[in-house]
Each structure stands twice: as C-alpha cells, then as structure tokens.
Amino acid sequence: MFEISGFDTAGIVSLKRLSLTAALKKARELVEDGCWDVQIVDPTGRVHTSFEEQAA
C-alpha cells in the first residue's frame, strides 16, 4: 500500500493507493489542487517527494 499525504487549507490530507502509478497520479492531483508538502511513502518506508517530473 502506498500512502500519500500533504497539507491543504483545511489541514492534513491522507490517502492510500494500491500501486505506485495510482499514488503518483493522486499526488500530482493534490499538488495541482494547491496542496503542499505532498509525499508518498511506499511499502518499504521510502519517502518520495519529487514526483512531478516522474513518468507514470
């Protein structure tokens, strides 16, 4: 399970996706919607923060 988290004007956003592709898509959507400090944590615990340039 990939966990996506970030912040918006209402507070913390926390979501989960089954695949990295789906997590990257959602993370990009959050950034486009104005969220900040968006990150993805993969099943091994690795934190991904630079996904805007990565291919899906």
PyMOL commands that set and color helices and strands:
alter all, ss='L'
color gray80, all
select helices_A, chain A and resi 20-32
alter helices_A, ss='H'
color red, helices_A
select strands_A, chain A and resi 2-8+11-17+36-41+47-48
alter strands_A, ss='S'
color yellow, strands_A
deselect
rebuild
show_as cartoon
